[in-house]
Amino acid sequence: MNSLIALMVGTAPSTIYLGWGAFTIQLGNFLIIVTMFTLFILALVLPFPTGRKHK
């Protein structure tokens, strides 16, 4: 059904898959996972912003 819709619209489904053994993942999903992992690590490493110190 999806290929029929792609033919009607005029675009061919061009998806890049990355594979390693039995593990296969789409490139777009891999980039999202890497971005989320990077943001998580940065949230752990970067200092938490604090307000002004009160005496």
Secondary structure by P-SEA (a helix, b strand, c coil): caaaaaaaacccbbbbbbbcccccccaaaaaaaaaaaaaaaaaaccccccccccc
